[in-house]
């Protein structure tokens, strides 16, 4: 079999079938919380307790969640393809499913970092970040999350990964948040096929590559697509 490089770019929708709410759907997180109050550097500065509590709740919830058939199908492709996952999600369900190369664009829920030195990153045991917890440089710890208005340090490495793709699969993202959404334009050339699995209508207006939209939820559409690609690439 011709071993292809498959890059999978995921958003909140890939974890929706595991019971984690997305952000912008009608029942999404941003319908219940104001971004400015829980997910910005200003919020952390002026209302630390609320930000820490918000992520403590997300972390507590995520500890009860398990990968769904979509995550598992993505991981299974490693048996016959060179697979890299780029996720906007802060959960670790791709890792739990067995994906070995996962790049987190927007940080990771199960890690904290120093407010002063972004390179001092620590795994957290359990769900609770205590408000008085500090890093070894003495600075308060904060969630290892990229807030709105902050730079996205993993964006450049992610672009390089996308540029290597023979096939790009996009799952469960509204493609509404930048720079993440622009990753789809970093494919090598106009021939690279893009497959999109999403029950909604992400913003694909500017995509010029061959695009197949599988309008299914992740736990159904991703295993179908993986099976289809496995059969096609085996020919
Ligand atoms: N399976 C697959 N996709 C689904 C499912 C499902 N069961 N349910 C909903 N979706 C799709 C929606 O149709 C939508 O296109 O998931 C997408 C979710 O979009 P958003 O809520 O905008 O999530 P995402 O694109 O990941 O958000 C990007 O925004 O708030 C920030 O940092 C946060 O990483 C996040 C970023």
Boltz pocket constraint, residues with backbone or C-beta under 6 A from the ligand:
constraints:
  - pocket:
      binder: B
      contacts: [[A, 10], [A, 11], [A, 12], [A, 13], [A, 14], [A, 16], [A, 17], [A, 22], [A, 23], [A, 24], [A, 25], [A, 28], [A, 88], [A, 89], [A, 106], [A, 146], [A, 171], [A, 172], [A, 173], [A, 174], [A, 175], [A, 176], [A, 177], [A, 197], [A, 198], [A, 199], [A, 200], [A, 201], [A, 202], [A, 216], [A, 217], [A, 218], [A, 219]]
      max_distance: 6.0
